[in-house]
Amino acid sequence: MTARIGVITFPGSLDDRDAQRAIRLAGAQPVALWHGSHDLDGVDALVLPGGFSYGDYLRAGAIAALAPIMTDVKDAAAAGMPVLGICNGFQMLVEAHLLPGGLIRNAHQHFIRRDQRLRVENASTAWTSQFDVGQEITIPLKNADGGYICSADTLTRIEGEGLIAFRYVGVNPNGSLDDIAGLTNERGNVVGLMPHPEHAVEPGFGPDTADAMRSGTDGLAFFTSAIAALAAAAA
């Protein structure tokens, strides 16, 4: 049976259609979901996409974290459903306390967009199992509020428990603490990151690398990892 992965659209979402396309290219069925609904439509996994939900008023992701559907997202995450938050979706996950810490304005106070190198730190989650620990990938990055922060105690905990999923390599583009680019929860079903894997799923249309038209697919493994995790759970 084909996995069904929901993509939630919020007011101000920009990358929901891109996420749906990435899911389709990975071999699953994308399902459009609406922020004002309490219906997850029987999906097997969820993606909270990038954008500027509610104009980033109050704090990026803070209002979206209180949307009606987020009650159901929290329940689904607690039950073990794979949930991926991309950029604004990552901000929603920390605001909803599904991941620790917070995200603030970039240290240089400017919006940034670049092809960003990342190092995979945890390859044991529902969204990273098709990577190797230590593997370096290139994923597009675009954000204004991507500076990851947390308390010293939280940093010690997430380091010790292996909850850092990705780190920036080469340059820290937004001043994130300890070069943190993405996190996972303890169970490994919830992952959030600032870069955009949905923009690196087709050869020639992703990051500009030395491989040129053969490059640009490092993001596809996020979605195929989730499909594989769902298949394994169903077996």
Secondary structure, 3 states (H helix, E strand, C coil): CCCEEEEEECCCECCHHHHHHHHHHHCCEEEEEECCCCCCCCCCEEEECCECHHHHCCCCCCCHHHCHHHHHHHHHHHCCCCEEEECHHHHHHHHCCCCCCEEECCCCCCCEEEEEEEEECCCCCCCCCCCCCCCEEEEEEEECCCEEECCHHHHHHHHHCCCEEEEEECCCCCCCHHHEEEEECCCCCEEEECCCHHHCCCCCCCCCCCCHHHCCCCCHHHHHHHHHHHHHHHC
